[in-house]
Amino acid sequence: MAEVNTTCVTEFILKGITDRPELQVPCFVMFLVIYLVTVLGNLGLITLIRVDARLHTPMYYFLSHLAFVDLCYSSTVTPKMMVNFVVKNNTIPFHACAVQLGCFLTFMITECFLLASMAYDRYVAICIPLHYSTIMSKRVCVQLVAVPYVYSFLVALLHTIITFWLTYCGPNVINHFYCDDIPLLALSCSDTRMKEILIFAFAGFDMICSSFIVLTSYFFIIAAILRIRSTQGQRKAISTCGSHMMAVTIFYGTLIFMYLQPKSNHSLDTDKMASVFYTVVIPMLNPLIYSLRNKEVKDAFIKVLDKGCEASKVLKSKK
């Protein structure tokens, strides 16, 4: 790291998901539809939570930030990925690549710890319901959101600075559809061992800490649910955390598949498919999971629609 950055590369070329011509248009249309659903779903969820007073609770406060993070890290990757389907060489300037990497890392790490904060919130709601309003005060909720944002930004900044302080003097084709650490290191002329150690250390710390909080919370949640004697009470308790359990399972399941698969089965093509899932598909699924499985969100949506219909009738009557 003591060497001076003598970078010769001024831009990178993103290889994308596939180079088969017959798949370019279908892929573009498919990812465009997914991205539009992602934008509408997450913005709609944020708007519902903001306008409906019944949703002004800690659980929905965390959910609105999860929707914001999903929207941001999908927007960091998906639009540039779609460009690859309509142009011959999808180039990205050196500094723009650094910005994309930094933003992606920030929002992905934030999502890990936001899911952990939401798991803790569900633990308090189910296991300590009488003290819920005291423990999950506004100040605590802000801290449980602010800490992941600040920590993620600092970690992403560190990784981005180190990655782009390395020397890139050879090939500039990134075998991926966005600027990611591992494919970038493969292009560097510098010694990348220190950077690889940092990736392993921080990724391990983030995964272990966030998953430990989630697993511990759900261990006590399941134990509390099993102690409930009535079936109706058990169903009500499960319904309060069912959507979050599904979102956690999908998110961590994808990361485990990507990082813990045997080396013999490990390939960049497999990484690409897993990356597509957690950068493009999961941000689309989360608002659907939390809205379709949540009666309060559905009721808020119907209420907004009713208000819209009433407003349109008033306008028509005035005409």
N, C-alpha and C positions, 0 to 999 in steps of 0.2 A: 504493500500500500504506500510505500515511500516514493515510488516512481511517479514522475509527472505524467499527466494524461496527455498523450500525443495522438489522440484519436484522429484517424484518417477518414473514417466513415461519417458521412453527413446525413445519411438517411438509411432506413432499413426497408426491406421488401417483405411484407407479410405473405407467407405462402398460402394461408387460408386452410379451409377444411378439405376441399377437394379441387383437383385441377381437371376433372372430367367435364368437357363442354356440355354434355347432355344434362348434367345435373345443376348447372349454374342457375338457370331460370327457376326451376322448381324449388331449389334451396332458397333463392332470394325471396320468392313469394312466401314460402313457409316461415322463414325467419322474420319477414316483415309483419305477417299476421301475428306471430308470437310477440313481437316487440310492441305492436299496437295494443294487444290485449294486456301486456305488462304495464304499459303506460296508463291506459284507461283504468285497469284494475287497481293499481297502487294509488294513483291520484284520486280515484273515486273513494277508496277506503280512507285515505287521509282526510278528504273533504267530509265524508260522513261522520268521522270521529270528531272533527272540528265543529260541525254545525248542530249535532245532536247532543243535548245536555246529558242524556242518559248514558252516553258513552264516555263521559268525562271521569273515568276511573283509571287507577294505575295500570290495569291490564291493557286498556285501549290506548293509554299514553305510550306504553312500550310498543304496542302494535303499530301505532302511527309512525314511530321511528323505524321499525322494521320495514314498513312499506316504503319509507323514504330511502333507506339504505338499499333495498332491492331495486328501486327505480334508478338510483344513482349508479350502482355498479353494473346494472344491465346497460344503461346508457353509455357507460364508459367503454364497453366492449362491442355491443351489438351493431350500432350504426357503422362503425369502421369495418366490422366483419362483413356486413352486407355489401360494402363497396367492392370487396374482393370478388363478388359474383358478377359485377358489371364492368370491371376494368381489367386490362391485361396484367398490369403490375400494380398491386396495391401498396404504394409507398407510404411511409410515415417518417417525417423528419426526426432527427436524432432527439431533439428536445421534446417534441410531441410524444415520442415513445416513452421518454422518462416520465412525463406527466401522466400518460395512460397507466403505466406500471404503478406509479405512486397512488393514483386514485383507486385503482383496482384493489391494491393491497389494503388501503385504508378501509374501504367499504366491506371487503371480505372478512377482515379481522373483526371489524365492528359487528358484523352479523353474528359471528361466533359468540361474542360476549353479550350481545343483546339477547340471544336465545338463552344464554345462561341467566341473565337478569330476569327474563320472563319465567324461567323455571323456578327461580327463587320466589318470585311473586306468587306463582301458583302454589308453592309449598306453604307460604304464609297463609294464603286464602283457605287452604284445605286443612292444614295441620294446626294453625293457630287462628282460627276465624274470629274469635272474640277480641283479639288484639291487632287485627288486620289494619284498621284505619290508623292506629297509633304507629305500628311498625312501618307501614308503607305510606309514610307522610309525603307531602309534596317535595320536601327537601331531599328525602332518601331517593325518591323516584328520579329526580333531576341528577343526583349523584350517580345512580345506577345506569344512567344514559350517558352522562358527560364523561365519565371515566373511560368507557370503551372508545368513545370518539377520540379523546386526547391520546390515550395509549396507542390506538391504531394509527393515528396520524404520525406520531413520533417513530414508531417501528417502521412504518412505510417510508418515512423520510430517510431513515438510516439506511434501509435496504436500497432505496433508489439512488441515493448519493454514492454508495459503495459500488453498485452495479454500473453506474454511468461514469465512475471515476476510472474504471478499467479501460484498457486500450483495445480498440476495435480497428484492426488494420487489414483484415482479410475479407472473406465473404460477408455479405450483408443481408442474406436471405434468412429470415426467421421462420423456422418450421413450425408455425403456429398461426392462429388467426388473431392474436393480440400480443402485445409486448409482455412477455412473462420472463421471470428470472432464469429458469433452467435453460430454455432455448437461447436466451441471450448469452449466458455463460459459455455455451458451446461455440459461440462466434468470437469470443474474446481471445486476444493474443497474450493476455496477462496471466499470472498465476491466480487461479480462482479458488484455491483451497480454503482460504480464510472466509470467503463469501459463502462457500458451500457449508462450512461449519456453522456460520451464522444462520443460514436458512434452516438447517436441521435443528439448531438450538431453539430459535424463536418459534418455528412451526411446532416442534414438540411441546414447548412451554404453553403455547396458545391452545393446542388441541387438548393437552392433559388438563390444564386449569379449567377451561370452559366445559369440557365433557365431564370432569369430576363434579363440578357444581350441578350440572344437569342430572347426572346419574344419582348423586346424593339426594338431590331434591326429590326426584321421582321414587327413590327407594322409600323415603319417608311418606310421600304421597300415597304410594301403593299400600304401604303398611296401614296408613290411616283409613284408606278406603275399605280395606279388608276388615277393619274393626267396626265399620258401620253395619248395623244389623239389618236394616231395611233395604230391600232391593231398590226401591225408589231413591233412597238416599245415596246409594252407591252410584246409580245412574246419573244423578245430579252432579255428584262430585267428579265423575269421569267426564261428563259433558263440559265442565269448566276448564279441563286441560287436554281434551281429546285433540283439538286442532293443533295445539302447540306440540303435543307428542308426535303427531304426524309430520309437522314441519321439521322438527328436530331429527326424526328418523330419516327423512329424505336427505336433509343437508349433510348430517354426519355420515350417513351411509354412503353417500357419493364420495366424500373426502376419504373415508376408510378404504373404499374400493380403489381409489386413485393412488393413495400413498402406501397402502399395506399389501398390495398384490405382489406375488413372487416376481423376482427379477426376470425369470424365464418367460413370463407372460407380459412383462412390462415393455411398452413401446410408445413412441410419440403419438401414433394414431389412436391408441387407447386413451392416452392423456387428453387428446383433442376431444374425443367423444365425451369423456367425463367432464372436461372443462365446459363443453357446450351445455351439459346438464346443469351444472351449478352456476354458470354465468348467464344463461339464457332461459332455461326451462324453469328452474326453481323460483326466480323472481316473478314468473308468470303464475306459478302454482300457488304461492303463498297467499295472495289476496283471494284466490278462489277457495282455498282450504278454509280460511278464516271467515269468509262470507257465507259460503254454502252450508257450512256446518255450525253456524252461529246464529241463533234465533234473534239476538239483540241487534246484530248487524243487518239481518234481513228486515226486521221491523223498522229500523232506521231508514233503510233504503226505500221501503214502501211508503213511509211517512214523507220522505223527500219527493217521491213521485206524486203522491196525493197533493202536496202543496203546489207542485208544478202544474198539475191539472187544474187546480182551483185558480191559480194565477192566470193561466191561459183562458179560462172561462170568463174571468173578470175582464180581461183585456178585450175579449170578443164582444162581451155585453156592452162595453163602453163604445165600441165601434158602431 
